[in-house]
């Protein structure tokens, strides 16, 4: 959508802001705007209050970088989760999708993106170094790494494949086991939107890097 002057009317401003949401074009933004205008004031206030509360309360987990309201997310803080297995994903929404499959019992690491030189996204723009430090912590703490593993659960895209290859080159020399999830996922597909059965099979059928 083109630049909009600050003097635009309230409806145009609302449509403009809604159209900035991912997957929302101008037509969808217009429908959402009219839907909100037709809703009662109390409902709209609940929505705005929920958005503001989420922005104020939710932060990144200090260990895996998914979203949480606490210092550590529920998965990282749970004594029932294996600390010897890390599943690497692109986005916090991928954690939610993989958890729904019920097939992974370790912890996660969220990169918040993938390598994309065309878009100016290199290793310093995603959380690769934080993952490397976690794995180096394993190396420092244990003489045997046979039971330690990292599972690459990145989307089957050119960027996802390039990121997995880059991380494999960094982590392989440290002596841990590296896996890639099996491709029940089609090339170009998205973990976030895959059904739990497909994700479960992808985790179960992972292959060693």
HELIX and SHEET records of a PDB file:
HELIX    1   1 UNK A   10  UNK A   18  1                                   9    
HELIX    2   2 UNK A   26  UNK A   38  1                                  13    
HELIX    3   3 UNK A   41  UNK A   57  1                                  17    
HELIX    4   4 UNK A   74  UNK A   77  1                                   4    
HELIX    5   5 UNK A   92  UNK A  101  1                                  10    
HELIX    6   6 UNK A  117  UNK A  119  5                                   3    
HELIX    7   7 UNK A  123  UNK A  125  5                                   3    
HELIX    8   8 UNK A  128  UNK A  141  1                                  14    
HELIX    9   9 UNK A  158  UNK A  171  1                                  14    
HELIX   10  10 UNK A  172  UNK A  174  5                                   3    
HELIX   11  11 UNK A  191  UNK A  193  5                                   3    
HELIX   12  12 UNK A  196  UNK A  204  1                                   9    
SHEET    1   A 2 UNK A  59  UNK A  60  0                                        
SHEET    2   A 2 UNK A  67  UNK A  68 -1                                        
SHEET    1   B 5 UNK A 107  UNK A 110  0                                        
SHEET    2   B 5 UNK A  85  UNK A  89  1                                        
SHEET    3   B 5 UNK A 149  UNK A 152  1                                        
SHEET    4   B 5 UNK A 177  UNK A 180  1                                        
SHEET    5   B 5 UNK A 207  UNK A 208 -1                                        
END                                                                             
